Amino acid sequence: MPVKILSDLKKGDKGKIVKISGGGSVHRRLLDMGLVSGSEIEMQGVAPLGDPIEIKVKGYNLSLRKEEAASIKVEVA
């Protein structure tokens, strides 16, 4: 399966988180929100100007800035 960056997914795309790059407080916050390796995600949509994006993970919707999403690698189904 191809690996893509989360911010490059289109509405309706599904996949599994492979890796979250980076460090610091943003990385910790992403992990605390349930974005961990192996989590299933679905792209829900993108705001009209392209930022933020909305994903569904572990049964809830989550909005992320595009720069945060760029640090997440996803294996697309």
DOFITI-198497 format. One line per field, with one value per residue (C-alpha): residue in one letter; x, y, z; chain. Coordinates in pm, 1 decimal. Each point is the difference from the previous one (the first is absolute). Layout:
BEGIN
type <- a, ...
c1 <- X, ...
c2 <- Y, ...
c3 <- Z, ...
mol <- A, ...
This chain:
BEGIN
type <- m, p, v, k, i, l, s, d, l, k, k, g, d, k, g, k, i, v, k, i, s, g, g, g, s, v, h, r, r, l, l, d, m, g, l, v, s, g, s, e, i, e, m, q, g, v, a, p, l, g, d, p, i, e, i, k, v, k, g, y, n, l, s, l, r, k, e, e, a, a, s, i, k, v, e, v, a
c1 <- 0.0, 125.9, 108.5, -114.5, 11.1, -330.5, -33.6, 6.4, -303.8, -329.7, -347.7, -111.1, 350.9, 65.4, 323.4, 212.2, 252.0, 353.2, 215.6, -20.1, 315.3, 130.1, 10.7, -87.0, -337.4, -185.6, 117.0, -108.7, -340.0, -59.2, 76.8, -231.6, -283.4, 28.1, 216.7, 231.2, 154.6, -256.0, -305.3, -254.9, -89.0, -241.2, 28.7, -327.2, 75.0, 209.1, -99.5, -68.4, 341.2, 179.7, 64.5, -102.1, -80.4, -244.6, 60.3, -185.2, 210.1, -116.8, -363.5, 34.1, 65.6, 320.2, 113.0, 372.0, 204.9, 161.1, 350.0, -91.8, -145.7, 318.4, 192.2, -226.9, 66.8, -296.7, -19.7, -294.7, -248.5
c2 <- 0.0, 350.0, 231.7, 362.8, 308.0, 61.0, 351.0, -146.5, -226.3, 77.0, -3.6, -356.9, -151.3, -251.9, -130.0, -95.8, 225.4, -127.9, 271.5, 341.1, 205.5, 288.3, 60.6, 247.1, 106.7, -36.1, -360.8, -76.0, 164.1, -209.7, -317.4, 108.4, 48.0, -363.4, 44.3, -293.6, -255.3, -256.7, 226.6, -11.5, 340.9, 136.5, 338.3, 187.0, 321.3, 310.1, 359.0, 224.0, 168.6, -331.2, 36.3, -166.5, -356.7, -228.8, -369.4, -274.5, -204.1, -243.2, 98.9, 377.2, 287.4, 197.4, 319.2, 47.6, 276.4, -100.1, 39.1, -248.9, -243.0, 23.5, -177.2, -307.9, -284.2, -219.2, -335.2, 48.7, -285.4
c3 <- 0.0, -80.5, 280.7, -23.1, 216.7, 179.9, -142.2, -356.4, 46.7, -173.3, 154.8, 67.9, -4.1, 277.2, 139.9, 296.2, 173.9, -56.3, 159.5, 164.0, -56.2, 202.3, 369.0, 268.4, 129.0, -332.8, -35.6, 357.7, -59.4, -313.9, 194.8, 282.2, -252.1, -111.5, -308.2, 61.6, -235.4, -109.1, 46.1, -281.3, -142.8, -260.5, -169.0, 57.9, -187.1, -51.7, 79.7, -303.4, 22.7, 59.2, 372.7, 232.9, -101.7, 179.2, 61.0, 183.7, 242.3, 269.8, -49.3, 27.9, -239.3, 40.6, -171.6, -64.0, -154.9, -326.3, 149.9, 276.1, -254.1, -208.2, 279.1, -11.2, -246.2, -93.7, -177.4, -236.7, -37.4
mol <- A, A, A, A, A, A, A, A, A, A, A, A, A, A, A, A, A, A, A, A, A, A, A, A, A, A, A, A, A, A, A, A, A, A, A, A, A, A, A, A, A, A, A, A, A, A, A, A, A, A, A, A, A, A, A, A, A, A, A, A, A, A, A, A, A, A, A, A, A, A, A, A, A, A, A, A, A
